[in-house]
Amino acid sequence: MHALSESTSMTLVPQQPGHIPAGWYPNPQRPGQQQYWDGTAWTSAVAPLAPTGPMPMLPAPQQYGAPAAPAAYAPMPYNHQPYPAPVPYARPLKESGTGYLLAILLGGFGAHQFYLGNVGAGIGFIALWWGGWALSVFGIGFVAILAAFVWWIIDLCTMQSQVDTANRRLIAYPY
């Protein structure tokens, strides 16, 4: 390695200019930086020092809809065991306790039906229950309220089977 000396302008100047090849060299005036030597003089180009260790190779992110390319480099974790296969996100299964709680506390809004994924039944229950209350002013809504109450009692009695049906639907179509 050739000895380098400083000039009055605080840039590095080699003692024998012709013997040092052009390239990037560490700058002792600015630790953590390197400066470009063009073979005869230092240029004004500076850059951070290049990392000394090997750069980690990460696979490029896959574009949506693009076919998956085979991985040329498979990184290994610190314990040299292969990474586990990614698990796709699946919706959690329904619970009967939550169904009962929603039916008891928010039954007039059909919340238990919406929770179980029965949107049509939930809308029908809301229409029957609240439509009955709206028509009770005219004396004809009590039949609808009674029908909604019977439907609610049947839902409470069959909650476990409704939850099982909803869970079977979630297992068959998890996304």
C-alpha beads as a LAMMPS data file, in Angstrom:
LAMMPS data file: protein, C-alpha beads

175 atoms
174 bonds

1 atom types
1 bond types

-500.0 500.0 xlo xhi
-500.0 500.0 ylo yhi
-500.0 500.0 zlo zhi

Masses

1 110.0

Atoms # bond

1 1 1 0.000 0.000 0.000
2 1 1 1.300 3.433 -0.887
3 1 1 1.599 6.152 1.666
4 1 1 -0.840 9.060 1.371
5 1 1 -0.281 12.601 2.586
6 1 1 -2.506 15.616 3.077
7 1 1 -2.414 18.796 1.053
8 1 1 -3.360 22.213 2.339
9 1 1 -6.908 21.859 0.973
10 1 1 -7.587 18.919 3.347
11 1 1 -7.900 16.370 0.550
12 1 1 -5.775 13.306 0.220
13 1 1 -2.949 13.424 -2.305
14 1 1 -0.788 10.376 -3.045
15 1 1 2.956 10.812 -2.869
16 1 1 3.469 8.962 -6.138
17 1 1 0.357 9.637 -8.290
18 1 1 1.066 7.143 -11.053
19 1 1 1.298 4.089 -8.807
20 1 1 -2.202 4.101 -7.261
21 1 1 -4.946 2.765 -9.544
22 1 1 -8.207 4.668 -9.913
23 1 1 -10.972 3.636 -7.529
24 1 1 -12.767 4.271 -4.258
25 1 1 -10.596 4.529 -1.133
26 1 1 -11.434 5.169 2.557
27 1 1 -11.158 8.844 3.468
28 1 1 -9.272 9.280 6.762
29 1 1 -10.468 12.911 6.953
30 1 1 -14.098 11.764 7.124
31 1 1 -14.524 8.394 8.868
32 1 1 -17.315 6.348 7.389
33 1 1 -16.844 7.815 3.900
34 1 1 -14.853 6.929 0.855
35 1 1 -13.548 9.225 -1.875
36 1 1 -12.817 8.506 -5.527
37 1 1 -9.221 8.626 -6.790
38 1 1 -9.155 9.018 -10.600
39 1 1 -5.538 7.881 -10.891
40 1 1 -4.001 11.354 -10.731
41 1 1 -6.049 13.349 -8.193
42 1 1 -8.872 13.043 -5.682
43 1 1 -12.255 13.975 -7.077
44 1 1 -15.084 15.677 -5.193
45 1 1 -17.123 12.442 -5.317
46 1 1 -17.680 10.941 -1.886
47 1 1 -19.840 8.024 -0.787
48 1 1 -20.510 6.078 2.387
49 1 1 -18.166 3.186 3.031
50 1 1 -19.316 -0.055 1.500
51 1 1 -20.367 -2.716 4.036
52 1 1 -17.584 -5.145 4.841
53 1 1 -19.678 -8.273 5.439
54 1 1 -21.677 -10.220 2.891
55 1 1 -24.915 -8.569 1.843
56 1 1 -28.029 -10.610 2.679
57 1 1 -29.853 -11.807 -0.394
58 1 1 -33.579 -11.297 -0.191
59 1 1 -35.969 -12.534 -2.830
60 1 1 -37.636 -9.831 -4.885
61 1 1 -41.262 -9.146 -3.929
62 1 1 -43.687 -10.961 -6.182
63 1 1 -46.000 -8.808 -8.255
64 1 1 -49.711 -9.455 -7.914
65 1 1 -50.846 -11.929 -10.550
66 1 1 -47.313 -12.762 -11.688
67 1 1 -46.280 -16.422 -11.736
68 1 1 -44.010 -17.403 -8.897
69 1 1 -40.374 -17.662 -9.945
70 1 1 -38.247 -20.454 -8.496
71 1 1 -36.110 -19.194 -5.652
72 1 1 -32.427 -19.176 -6.584
73 1 1 -31.420 -18.461 -3.021
74 1 1 -33.337 -19.751 -0.045
75 1 1 -32.244 -17.935 3.127
76 1 1 -31.897 -19.995 6.263
77 1 1 -32.612 -18.698 9.756
78 1 1 -29.990 -18.666 12.488
79 1 1 -30.627 -22.275 13.574
80 1 1 -30.179 -23.660 10.024
81 1 1 -33.701 -25.039 9.900
82 1 1 -35.856 -24.277 6.861
83 1 1 -38.532 -21.640 7.233
84 1 1 -42.032 -23.019 7.817
85 1 1 -44.437 -22.838 4.921
86 1 1 -46.622 -19.714 4.994
87 1 1 -50.078 -20.343 6.363
88 1 1 -52.869 -18.481 4.580
89 1 1 -55.155 -16.448 6.787
90 1 1 -58.481 -18.131 7.463
91 1 1 -61.420 -16.605 9.279
92 1 1 -61.864 -17.886 12.833
93 1 1 -64.623 -20.362 13.573
94 1 1 -67.845 -19.201 15.228
95 1 1 -68.658 -19.941 18.866
96 1 1 -72.048 -20.817 20.280
97 1 1 -71.516 -18.668 23.397
98 1 1 -71.089 -15.575 21.247
99 1 1 -74.193 -16.546 19.264
100 1 1 -76.279 -16.882 22.443
101 1 1 -74.938 -13.594 23.815
102 1 1 -75.784 -11.722 20.623
103 1 1 -79.237 -13.349 20.417
104 1 1 -80.081 -12.369 23.993
105 1 1 -78.606 -8.861 24.052
106 1 1 -79.138 -7.763 20.428
107 1 1 -81.793 -10.201 19.253
108 1 1 -84.125 -7.467 18.027
109 1 1 -81.458 -6.450 15.524
110 1 1 -80.797 -9.996 14.317
111 1 1 -77.144 -9.692 15.377
112 1 1 -76.847 -13.450 15.955
113 1 1 -77.916 -14.117 12.357
114 1 1 -75.396 -11.644 10.970
115 1 1 -72.678 -13.174 13.204
116 1 1 -73.417 -16.621 11.766
117 1 1 -73.263 -15.310 8.204
118 1 1 -77.019 -15.496 7.561
119 1 1 -77.439 -11.975 6.192
120 1 1 -80.813 -12.649 4.579
121 1 1 -82.229 -14.129 7.787
122 1 1 -80.858 -11.163 9.754
123 1 1 -82.534 -8.663 7.447
124 1 1 -85.775 -10.681 7.523
125 1 1 -85.735 -10.783 11.318
126 1 1 -85.176 -7.015 11.523
127 1 1 -88.034 -6.393 9.066
128 1 1 -90.387 -8.706 10.954
129 1 1 -89.524 -7.428 14.450
130 1 1 -89.270 -3.681 13.797
131 1 1 -91.923 -3.718 11.087
132 1 1 -94.255 -5.350 13.606
133 1 1 -93.530 -2.642 16.141
134 1 1 -94.099 0.054 13.521
135 1 1 -97.432 -1.506 12.482
136 1 1 -98.546 -2.102 16.079
137 1 1 -99.785 1.481 16.116
138 1 1 -102.497 0.335 13.687
139 1 1 -103.184 -2.842 15.651
140 1 1 -101.960 -5.251 12.948
141 1 1 -98.278 -5.483 13.892
142 1 1 -98.741 -7.720 16.918
143 1 1 -98.914 -10.794 14.692
144 1 1 -95.491 -9.899 13.194
145 1 1 -94.036 -9.288 16.663
146 1 1 -95.372 -12.660 17.835
147 1 1 -93.899 -14.382 14.751
148 1 1 -90.504 -12.709 15.359
149 1 1 -90.609 -13.771 19.026
150 1 1 -91.295 -17.396 18.047
151 1 1 -88.446 -17.194 15.483
152 1 1 -86.151 -15.843 18.234
153 1 1 -87.069 -18.721 20.592
154 1 1 -86.395 -21.237 17.783
155 1 1 -83.021 -19.567 17.133
156 1 1 -82.124 -19.928 20.820
157 1 1 -83.079 -23.623 20.779
158 1 1 -81.161 -24.374 17.565
159 1 1 -78.147 -22.115 18.149
160 1 1 -75.619 -24.961 18.377
161 1 1 -76.698 -26.510 15.078
162 1 1 -76.661 -23.080 13.403
163 1 1 -73.110 -22.504 14.685
164 1 1 -72.052 -25.946 13.411
165 1 1 -73.515 -25.156 9.978
166 1 1 -71.717 -21.789 9.885
167 1 1 -68.426 -23.457 10.866
168 1 1 -68.813 -26.117 8.165
169 1 1 -69.338 -23.298 5.672
170 1 1 -66.185 -21.527 6.936
171 1 1 -64.129 -24.716 6.662
172 1 1 -65.354 -25.397 3.134
173 1 1 -64.766 -21.782 2.008
174 1 1 -62.142 -20.347 4.402
175 1 1 -61.559 -17.086 2.515

Bonds

1 1 1 2
2 1 2 3
3 1 3 4
4 1 4 5
5 1 5 6
6 1 6 7
7 1 7 8
8 1 8 9
9 1 9 10
10 1 10 11
11 1 11 12
12 1 12 13
13 1 13 14
14 1 14 15
15 1 15 16
16 1 16 17
17 1 17 18
18 1 18 19
19 1 19 20
20 1 20 21
21 1 21 22
22 1 22 23
23 1 23 24
24 1 24 25
25 1 25 26
26 1 26 27
27 1 27 28
28 1 28 29
29 1 29 30
30 1 30 31
31 1 31 32
32 1 32 33
33 1 33 34
34 1 34 35
35 1 35 36
36 1 36 37
37 1 37 38
38 1 38 39
39 1 39 40
40 1 40 41
41 1 41 42
42 1 42 43
43 1 43 44
44 1 44 45
45 1 45 46
46 1 46 47
47 1 47 48
48 1 48 49
49 1 49 50
50 1 50 51
51 1 51 52
52 1 52 53
53 1 53 54
54 1 54 55
55 1 55 56
56 1 56 57
57 1 57 58
58 1 58 59
59 1 59 60
60 1 60 61
61 1 61 62
62 1 62 63
63 1 63 64
64 1 64 65
65 1 65 66
66 1 66 67
67 1 67 68
68 1 68 69
69 1 69 70
70 1 70 71
71 1 71 72
72 1 72 73
73 1 73 74
74 1 74 75
75 1 75 76
76 1 76 77
77 1 77 78
78 1 78 79
79 1 79 80
80 1 80 81
81 1 81 82
82 1 82 83
83 1 83 84
84 1 84 85
85 1 85 86
86 1 86 87
87 1 87 88
88 1 88 89
89 1 89 90
90 1 90 91
91 1 91 92
92 1 92 93
93 1 93 94
94 1 94 95
95 1 95 96
96 1 96 97
97 1 97 98
98 1 98 99
99 1 99 100
100 1 100 101
101 1 101 102
102 1 102 103
103 1 103 104
104 1 104 105
105 1 105 106
106 1 106 107
107 1 107 108
108 1 108 109
109 1 109 110
110 1 110 111
111 1 111 112
112 1 112 113
113 1 113 114
114 1 114 115
115 1 115 116
116 1 116 117
117 1 117 118
118 1 118 119
119 1 119 120
120 1 120 121
121 1 121 122
122 1 122 123
123 1 123 124
124 1 124 125
125 1 125 126
126 1 126 127
127 1 127 128
128 1 128 129
129 1 129 130
130 1 130 131
131 1 131 132
132 1 132 133
133 1 133 134
134 1 134 135
135 1 135 136
136 1 136 137
137 1 137 138
138 1 138 139
139 1 139 140
140 1 140 141
141 1 141 142
142 1 142 143
143 1 143 144
144 1 144 145
145 1 145 146
146 1 146 147
147 1 147 148
148 1 148 149
149 1 149 150
150 1 150 151
151 1 151 152
152 1 152 153
153 1 153 154
154 1 154 155
155 1 155 156
156 1 156 157
157 1 157 158
158 1 158 159
159 1 159 160
160 1 160 161
161 1 161 162
162 1 162 163
163 1 163 164
164 1 164 165
165 1 165 166
166 1 166 167
167 1 167 168
168 1 168 169
169 1 169 170
170 1 170 171
171 1 171 172
172 1 172 173
173 1 173 174
174 1 174 175
